[in-house]
Amino acid sequence: MDTRDLIYLEDLYGAQNYHPLDAVLTRGKGIWAWDVEGNKYLDFLSGYSAVNQGHCHPRIVKTVQMQAKRLTLTSRAFRNDQWPLLAKELCDLTGYEMVLPMNSGAESIETSIKVARKWAYQKKGVPQDKAEIIACTNNFHGRTVTIISFSTEPLYRNDFGPFTPGFVIVPFGDSEALRQAITPNTAAFMVEPIQAEAGILIPPPGYLKAAREICAENNVLFIADEIQTGLGRTGKIFACEHEEVRPDMVVIGKSLGGGCYPISATLASRDIMGVVKPGEHGSTFGGNPLACAVARAALRVTLEERLIDNARDQGCYFMEKLKKIKSRHIKEVRGLGLLIGIELKPEAGGARRFCEELKKEGLLCKETHDNVIRFAPPLIIKQKDLDWAIRRVKRVFKRLK
């Protein structure tokens, strides 16, 4: 079947909950992907940062194959030999004391919410069912009913109520608003160090540190959603490290599975995570041996192949190049590491048409919030590949002048 046939089948039988670019991919290797017609593309989205190590990294694929032949699933009714090793390696890497594994980022966000609430009742003394969690405007933490209950994006909320209570919204980047919103019932503050889905929104310098201090002063848990920004994307293990901030809880996912298998996790101290008792939370697939083996390989690749340093260095280089592009359509170029956005002016006609033109040039990108082009290539990318990409970005901006 060709592209047209496959798109027809997807649109006929698949739920219309995405609006993808019309590249039907069939194969990937490293930073490159090929469609069913054989056209080659540079993947500049990395599965929303799930493919940080590149498509089908040979070390990770080998682990998938080996573990799939040995043991794939036990459920948590029994123990397996991969989950304890991953738990220790994550704690050794991050300095946290306990890990709770799940499958998707949204599941681990739900984990952090449940843990924060129980901690508030058992450790802080918040009256039962009165715990509040503060979140930020323009946040994106997933699409479950509870998570969209504290979203400010109408697209995620319309026609999906009634919503879960217990959430308070403050402006992103405003530490004083956070301070004013805290009450004796506040259990936690949840924040993305960089709001990727909202358009690569970076808070003012010092915001995360100030928010962390406010939380500590008020016995409020600081929860960082590092699902997209964590594990090297911004040039640090966690984006919070750019301000020397250590959250009480960190949520990770996406590239933890090396682009090969879904796995996510919530990290915290023993005092916090220890409130969870058997039967109170879990998942049939959470902590399965295949996912854990893959995650261990993905972490080794990230660290041993120095992908974090590469994200920092190549990100600085690419940002400099992008900022030199002269176009009346560009409002701002912003980012950190290899998470970069070009915000277009409203009169540019939206980012979608630019992404469609970039696809014709062999560069796969995605628009976010209408007017932002997001660039997030695999962290294995080299300078020569970025030079290849920048030539095509310039060409598209010149063509759509």
SULRA-V35052 format. One record per pair of residues at least 24 apart in sequence whose ideal C-beta (glycine too) atoms are under 6 Angstrom apart, sorted by the first residue. I is the first residue (numbers start at 0). GAP is how many residues later the second one is. Records with the same first field share a line. If there is no record, write none. Layout:
I->GAP / GAP
This chain:
2->33
20->338
22->336
27->27 / 28
28->26 / 27
29->24
30->347 / 350 / 354
40->321 / 323
41->321 / 347
42->321
43->319 / 320 / 321 / 331 / 333
44->319 / 321 / 331
45->330 / 332
46->212
48->179 / 184 / 205 / 206 / 327
49->204 / 205 / 209
50->208 / 327
51->203 / 326 / 327
52->205 / 245 / 248
53->324 / 326
56->244
58->238 / 242
59->198 / 200 / 237 / 238
62->230 / 231 / 234
63->196 / 230
66->223 / 226
70->218
71->218
72->215
74->209
75->206 / 211
79->209
81->207 / 210 / 211
82->204 / 209
85->206 / 209 / 210
93->173
95->171
96->172 / 173
97->170 / 172 / 175
98->166 / 168
99->166
100->164 / 185 / 186
101->162 / 181 / 184
102->159 / 182 / 183
103->158 / 160
104->37 / 122 / 148 / 159
105->36 / 38
107->143 / 145 / 156 / 158
108->32 / 33 / 38 / 142
110->155
111->111 / 137 / 139 / 154
113->167
115->71 / 72 / 105
116->70
117->157
118->153 / 156
119->67
121->153
123->95
125->59
129->55
130->56
131->34 / 36 / 53 / 54
132->34 / 54 / 55 / 57
133->34 / 36 / 47 / 55
134->32 / 34 / 55
135->36 / 55
136->32 / 34 / 35
137->34 / 57 / 60
139->57
140->84
172->30 / 31 / 34
174->32 / 35 / 36
177->33 / 36
178->35
181->36
185->34
187->33 / 35
188->26 / 31 / 33
189->33
191->33
192->36 / 46 / 47
193->35 / 45
195->32
196->171
198->142 / 169 / 170 / 173
199->134 / 135 / 141
201->132
207->32 / 35 / 37
208->34 / 36
211->33
220->27
221->25 / 26
222->26
223->26
224->26
225->24 / 26
226->24 / 26 / 27
230->24
231->70 / 75 / 76 / 79 / 147
232->104 / 106
233->102 / 103 / 105
234->76 / 77 / 80 / 102
255->39
256->37
257->36 / 40
259->34
260->30 / 33
262->28 / 32
306->72
309->69
310->26 / 27 / 68
311->25
313->67
317->68
320->69
324->69 / 72
326->70
337->39
338->37
339->35
340->31 / 33
341->31
342->28 / 29
343->27
356->39
357->38
360->31
362->26 / 29
